[in-house]
Every structure is written in structure tokens, then in C-alpha cells.
């Protein structure tokens, strides 16, 4: 008799997250930009005798390099430029506050900035990066002893970030010289959508279908972000860009049909995925699609897939689109809801407490001459800013990675500082560290180690003595502050970030369902098919619903990986978002069937009613506040 196999020892979520690293190919283009950013800027400043301004510009380039993630060139303007502009403002304010205010008023000003930056960070990823740079730059401006005035420092900061951004816009990505290289990120993102559709079609009828549908949502979100960047003109201004817009728009009905097939659960014919894969190859190669295999038309979703393929082939040949990316600008009410909602209030208070407490303690230690000859009390609050950010992982995971990375980076730098010539050896170390940042961002500890080496090298080039030991001590102190503040009770209900994301996902899902049900009601009265504007609105609402669900999933996964004292506040949230996802999938299946027959079936109506009832029970159990669900209309139903 064989012995039963014992299950492997499962690590607690917070420790498992700390040990997990992202995988993927080396981003050589980003590595090249990193090597050409901070190091050359510092070298140029040293050669012209303005070392202090070179240090400021190199810090800005380093922070921009941390935000330099894969994506389109147009998207990088917002992703790198907005945080840099806000950081320059923070440097300006911090410099004048540090020059004219005493320790107590300065601490109060920095605490207020922490409250503002924390609330801003709840708006989205770009806003989160802006909030981080605001606080880091304010701490540097208040605590770094530099001879220049605040506005000169701010200009140098902007110049450093602008240099990296110009490299991002000018240098082509290796292997992406097909067609117009300016749109290589957009082309890859759109092609990835068609690949994700094909993979979902392959997984229909299997237990992999849900994961593939989630991957399709991520691909659509990425493509939407890649194409929706700042522009000088309202509409696409080149034939290449218009072609990419048309190709993205042609993917939406394919994604809708594939989602409906996955919801039905019946395996799709093997040749169904061949068409989307050929479309993906055509996008990447900037070529014509050629003949596409026609799928079976035995079911509404298969007929929708066939129609979508024909529409895509026509769109690829014409290469023209209407420019509609099916996004809606966030209104002032949406922004205020994010800023002052449960998530913004809770995060703002925690950031303010962490940043203010660390700034106050740092100044007390500085005035007590605990630092000795060093003038770098700003390191303590700047470290706390990175530690308090929830989008970098669970709290304990962040603390462990930050501590380990700082110790490793400080020890590595101490070894290099003992043997490298100054300043040329340290400048070379800055350039190498800048090149390593794009790879190191895959794990927070590795990123911390590389950034620690870079910052210590910058400080030494700026004229301060070696500070590895004090850097380790300040990091451990910041870890303790953030751990204490992170577990303090706050006014209101805990888990505000998760509840805010869940509420947004619920509102988006209900808006999508309400539109489809109204569409069903209107067609029952008029006995007409879907027109173009109605379908376009439907796709916009569907994209918003799936994007909000993905953001809620991410927030729940991070909250669930906290220590039990914090993770318990997210209990039941994963069940709610799973039910919301099933509701949106069912709504998509209904929409596809409506396009085919103009009527809801009894089965679809029963599924929607069952999911709404289940969601109401889960919502009450978790205590989630979202609007009441729309009522499934009593319209004539197909048998």
C-alpha cells in the first residue's frame, strides 16, 4: 500500500508575497535608458561645476526610471511626466518650508502634504506615483543642504525627469522597427488582445476559461491605456495610429463573443481560435490578414464570433476607425469620490501619520546630533513614503523587503566606496545602478538594494561622507513606524480601500446590466436590432465594468495577504467580486444573444435573477454599500 503524499507546507500569504518575484525577458530598451539617464546627467553636472544640481536631476531621473514600465510612448508621457511635475512642486515647497520654518511648523506642513498625497494616491496608479514623488521630493527639499534656491532645484528636477522621458520617446524598442516605431507599444498591446481572445477560445469548456477571461480583461485594459494617452489633437493624426485604433475597436466584438462562449461553457470548434491568432500576427507585422477561417454558426455566440471576424477583416483592410476607444473621462464627482471616499480617507490618514511622525522623529534626531556630521534627516521620511504604499505589496512584505534590500544595498555600496576612485568611480556606479532599476523593479527588495546603492553614491558625490550604517538604522526605524501606524485603528470602517474598489465595481456592473436590460426592453417594443451608438455605449460600459472588477481583484489580493489582524477586514470581499464577475459575464452573454435574436431567453433571465439575489445576500453579509441592482424587466422572452 502506498503512503499518502503529505501536502507541502504552505507559507503564510504575507511571507509568500515577500518571496515571490515577477518573471519575464530583460527589458533591454529600459536598461539602456536607465544607463543613459542618471549617470550622464551627474557627469555633465560635475564637469560644469554644478554637482548639487546634478544630484537633484539624477534623483528625478531615478524616480522616473522606477515609473518607466512597459507600455506605449504616449502613455509614458502621463506615467512619467505627471509624477515628475508634482515632484518638482513638492521640492519647491519643501525647500522653502525647510529654509523658513522651525522643526514643529515644518513637521505640520509635511504632515499636511502627506494627507493630501495619500488622498490623491487613491485616484489611480499615475496619481499614486505623483503622490509618492510629491512627498519624497518635499522631504529632500526640506532636508538636503544645497546652495541653490527652491525654484532652481525644481527646474533641475524637471530637467532630470524630462531627460529620461525624452529618451523614452526618442529611442526605438529593439525588434520593433516594423512600420512606424513610434507606436511599437501600442502595436504590441493591440496584438496581445487578439492573442488573449484566441487563448480564451481555446479554453472554452475547460477549467482554464475563467483565468483566460481575466487575462483578456488585462490585455484590453493595457491596450486601452496604451492608445488613450495625451495628444495635441483630439483625434488620431496619422494613418498608422488610425489603423491601430480600428484594429483595437475590431477586437471588442471578438472579446464579447468569446466571453459569451466561455459563459455558455460549450467547447468551441478548434478552428475558432485561428482567426484571432492571424489577426494578432497581422497587427505585429503590420500586414494584411489574408483569408480567415470561418467558424461554425450553430449558436448565437458562434454567429457573433463569425460576424466579428468578418468585421475585423474589413477594418484591417480599410485601416480606418472612428477613434472611439470606449473610455469615459472621469468627472469631478468621480475624483472627489476617490479622494474623500473611504479608501482615500483611510490611506490619507495613514500616509499623513507615517510621513509626519517620521519627519518629526528625524528632525529630533538631527537636532540632537544623532547623525553626527551627516545632513540627511530626509532619508527617514522618504523611506516611510515607500513603505506605506499599498500598491507595492502587503505591509509586512514591504517592510521585510525594504529592510533586507537596504542592508544588502548598504553593504554592497560600502564595499564599492572603499575601492572606487572619486568621483568618476561613483558616477559609473550611478550609471550601472540606473541600468539595473528596470530589472530590479520585479521585486521590492531588489529594487530597494539598487536604489540604496544609487542614492548613497549620489550623496557621496555631492560631498557627504559614507552613510551606509546610518542608512540601515534609519530604514529599520522607518519600518517600525510604518508597522505601528499600519495597525492603528482609524476612524470609520477598516478596509476602506477594498470597499471603495468593490463599490466602484458594483456600480459599474449594475450600469452595464441596466443598459443591456433597457436595450432588451427597447427591442421588445420596437422589434429592432442593435444600432451602432447603442452598441458603442454598451462596449464602453462593459470595459468599465471589467476594469473596475480587475482593480477590485487586485486590492482584495493585497489586503488578503496582510497579517490576520488586517486581512480579516477583507473577508468575504472575494466572494462578492466573484459573483459580480459572473454577473458581468452573464450580462455579456445576454447582450450577444440580444444582437442575434432581439429577445432574452428564459434561461438568461433566470440566471440574471439568481445572480442578483446571490449578490444581494453577499452584499448585506459584507456590509457593502452600492446602489440597488436593476430589476430584470418582464419583457417578451424567447422560449
ABEGO torsion letter per residue (X at the ends): XBBBBBBBBBBBAAAAAAABBBBEBBBAAAAAAAAABAAAAAAAAAAAGBAAAAAAAAAAAAAAAAABBBEBAAAAAAAAAAAAAAAAAAAAAAAAAAAABBAAAAAAAAAAAAAAAAAAAAAEAAAAAAAAAAAAAAAAAAABBBABBAAAAAAAAAAAAAAAAAAAAABBBBGAABEBAAAAAAAAAAAAAAAAAAAAAAABGBAAAAAAAAAAAAAAAAAAAAABBBBABABBABAAAAAAAAAAAAAAAAAAAAAAAAAAGBBBBAAAAAAAAAAAAAAAAGBBAEBBBBBBAABAAAAAAAAAAAAAAAAAAAGBBAGBAGBBBBBAAAAAAAAABAAAAAAAAAAAAAAAAAAAAAAAAAAAGAAEABBAAAAAAAAAAAAABAAAEBAAAAAAAAAAAAAAAAAAAAAAAAABBOAAAAAAAAAAAAAAAAAAAABAAAAAAAAAAAAAAAAAAAGBBBAAAAAAAAAAAAAAAAAAAAABBBBEBBGAAAAAAAAAAAAAAAAAAAAAAAAAAAAAAAGBBBBAAAAAAAAAAAAAAAAAAAAAAAAAAAAAABBAAAAAAABGAAAAAAAAAAAAAAAAAAAAAAAAAGBBBAAAAAAAAAAAAAAAAAAAAAGBBBBBBBBBBBBBBBX
